[in-house]
Amino acid sequence: MRSTTFGIVLVALVAAAAFHGTAGAADRGVVITGAGFVPTDVTIAVGDSVTWKNADAAAHQVEVAKTTCSLTIQPGTSASCTFRAGGKFSYRDPSQKAAAFRGTITVTGPRASVTLASARTTSAYSAPLTLSGVVSNQQTNQSVTVQSQDCGKTALTRLGTATTTAGGRWTFTVRPTINTVYQARWRTSDSTKLAVKVSPKLRLTRSGRRFTAQATAAQALTGKTLVFQRYRAATRRWATVKRVTLGAATTPSPGTFVASTRFRSAVRRGSRVRVLLPQAQAGACYAAGTSNTLRIR
């Protein structure tokens, strides 16, 4: 019996070594055998995962105390849990009584944290942008405060709150109108800051040979130079036709400035044209941007 158990453990150790070798740096592996977990104790960093691989012929369960991690793993399959808070967590297979079916996970890092991310870090003026993250206790109904700091401001201001759903995940939609830095706060923990660059909204219209270009932003872009461009199919590049200057701005609503310019240009039929606001003209608080494309008919 002892030799059989030793053989099972030896096979498990070999499997665990191979398993660890193929796993990423942010993933630790534990093999489940008929004799228990191999290894029983692992150490990871906050944000890393533990993956249990069932090498036994029977299904096994994994329950991690003080977390939402509860798994049922069928033979030959694997399942993972991600740990977002520092501390020491015990886990077990409640269907088994042997001590070898108990272990600990040591997570190095802060005991409370909140993450902040976005699918993109550039946005058009006032376009919706979804911020998201996870709180470290991975619980529902947690309140996360979202803060922002507009370009030119010296401090963060509160935008609103988000409530976590399953797994401690949260989302919050913003509509940045200028380069903005965002930060999330949960309890007394702050996320890393997320910088989002914003392009002014540029629009180009045409009536005959007369064009109108508009730039909408949270600052008046009066005096800024736009580049009127035509697309050259032969070189697959946009070529400069002329440069135009934005005139006085109107304020259709508080905090919104629309600067415009009218100009003439003789462009061949079939051409595609647009206007570009270069970074040198956009300044420190905006990203470069382009307008819609018009086809001359």
N, C-alpha and C positions, 0 to 999 in steps of 0.2 A: 504494500500500500504506500509506504514511504517512497519507494523508488518510482512508483507511478506518479505520485504528487510532484516529486522532484523533476520528473520528465515534463510534466505539464508546465511547471514554472519555468524550466529551461527553455522550452519552446516559446513561452510567452515573452521571456526576456529577449530572445532573438527577434521575435515579431515586434516588440516594443522598440528595439534599436532601429529596425528597418522603418518602423512607423515614424519615429522621431526624425529620421534622416530625410524623409520625404516631406515632412510638415514644414510650414513656413516658420520664420523666427518668432512670429507672434502667435504660434499655436503649439501647445504641448499635448502629447498623446498619452493615453492610458489604455492598456489592453485589458479586457475582461476575459478571464479564463474560468474554467470550472473550479479552480482553486482560489480565485480572488482577483483583486486589482493588481496590475503590474505597470508602473510602480504604484504604491498606495499614496505617496506624498509627492506633490509637485509644487514648484514655485514659478510664478509668472509675474508680469507687470500689469498695472492697470490698463485696461483696454485689450489685453490678450485673451485668448480662448483656450479651453481645455476640450479635447476631443476624445471621447471614449469609443473604442472599437471592440465590438463583441466577437471574440474568437472562440466562444463556447458554442455548443450545440443547442443551448436553451436561451430563451430571452432573459434579459436582465434589466433591472431598473437602476437609475441613478437619481438620488435626491441630495441637493446641496442645501444645508441649513442656512437660514436667514437670507435666502435668495429665491428667485422665481424659477430656478433651474430644476426641472423635474422631467426626467427622460425615461422612455421605455425603448430599449434597443434590441432589435431582433438579431438572430444569429447572422454573422457576416456583414452587418451594417454598422454605421458609425453615427454619432450625434454629438453636437458641441454646445457649449455655453460660453458666453463672453462675460468677463468680470470687469466691472467699471468702478469698483471701489476697493481701496486697500484694506487689508486685514487677513485674518486666518479663518477659513471656512471648512467645516467638516462635511464630508459627504459619505453616503452609504448606499448599499443595495438593500432596501427594506424587506425584500423577499428572502434574504439570506441571513443566517445567524452567525456565521464564522467571522472572526475578527479581521480576516484578510479582505472582507468585503466592506471595510471601512477605511477612509483615508482623509487626508487634509490637503487643502489648496491654500498656499500662502501667496497673497497678492501684494506686491510691493507698490507703494504709491499712496496718494491721499485717500482717506476714508470716505470723503464726499467730494463729488465733482460733477460738472455739467459740461457737455460738449456743444459746440456750435459749428455748423457747416452750411454750405449752400452748393447747389448743383453748378452754379457759375459765379464768378466774381466780377463780371462786367454786366451792365444793364443799360437799356435805353431809358431816357428820361421818363419817370413816373410809371415804368412798366412793372407789373407785379413780379416779385421775387420771393421765393419760399426759403425761409431759414429753418433749420432743423437741428435736432440734437437728442441726447439721451442723458438722463440723470442717473447717477451711479447706483442708487438703490433699486432702480428698474421697476419702480412701483407706479401704479396709476394714480390719477388725481393729485399729482404734485404740481405746485405753482411755480412757473419759471418766468422771471421778469426779463423782458427784452429791452435793451438800452441802445441808443445811437448817438453818434457824434458827427454832425455835419462838418464838411470842410470849412475851415475858418472859425469854428467854435472851439472852445478850450475845455469843455467838459461833456461827459455823457449825460443824456436826458432820457427819462423813462418813456418808452413807446407804448407798452402794454404788457399783458401777461398771456402765457400759454399754459394749458393744462395737459399733463402727460397722459398718454394712453398706454396700451399694452407694452410691456417691456421698458417702461419709462421714457418712451419716445415722445417728442413734442415737435410741433411745427408752428410757424408764425409767418404771415405774409406781410411784406413791406413793399412800398413803392418809392424807392429812392429818387430824389430829384437833383442830387448833387453828390459828388464823391463822399461816401459815408463809411464810418467805422461802426460795427455792431459788436455787442457783447451781451451774453446771457448770464443771468445770476439765479442760482438756486440755493435757498437758505443763505449761508454766508460764503458760498463758493462762486467764483467768477470763472467763466470760460475764457479761452484765449480770444483775442480780438480778431474780427474778420473785416478786412477792408474791401469795399465794393466800389469799383469805378463806374461812373455814369457818363454816358454820351448825351449831349443835348439832342432834342428831337428836331431833325432837319427835314424840311419838306420843300419839294420843287414842283412848280406847276408851270404851264405854258399856255399862251394864247397867241397864235401866229408865231412871229419871231421874238415876241416879248416873253421873258421868263420872270417868275417871282420865286425867290428863295426865302424861307422863313426858318428862324432858329428859336426854339422854345426852351427855356431854362429857368432855373431859380435865380439867376442873375441876368441883368441886361447885357447882351453881347454886342451892343452898339459899338461900331468901329472895328469889329473883328473881320478878318478877311476870309472869304470862302473861295475855294478853287472850283471853277466850273469845268467839268471834265467830259470827254467823249471817249467811249470804248473803242479801241482799235483791235478788230478781230485778228488781223494778220500777226500782231505781236502779243495778243492776249493781255494787253495792258491798258490802263486808263491814262489818257494823255490830257494835259492841261490845255484848255481852250482860252480861258481868260480868268482873271481874278476880280472879284467884286467885294464891295464893303457893305456890311450890314448897317442900316440906318437906325433911327430912333425906335425905341421899343414901346409897345403898348402893354398894359396890364389887364388882361381879360378877367383875371381873378387874383385875389391876394396871394403874393408869393410867386406868381407866374409872369414871366416876361417874354414877349414875342417880338423879336427884332427881325426886320425884313429888308429886302432890297429888290428892285426891279431893274432888269437889264435886257439889252438886245443881243442876239447872236444868231448868225446865219449858219445853221447846221444842216448837213445833207439829210435828205429823207432816208429813213431806215436806220439812222444812227441811234445809239443809246447814250443818254447823258445823265449826269448827276452832279451834285455839289458835295464837296469835302470840306470839313473843318479840320485842319491839321492840328496836331498836338501843340505846336508852338503858339497857335491862336486860341486853342481851348483853355490854356492856362493851367494853374495848379489844381483847380477844383473840378475840372472836367476831363474826360477822355476824348480823344479824337473821335469823329463820327462822320457818317455818310448819310445822304438823303435817300429817298426812294429813287428808282431808275425810271426815266421816261424814254419811250421809243418814239422818235420823230416820224410822223406819218404824213 
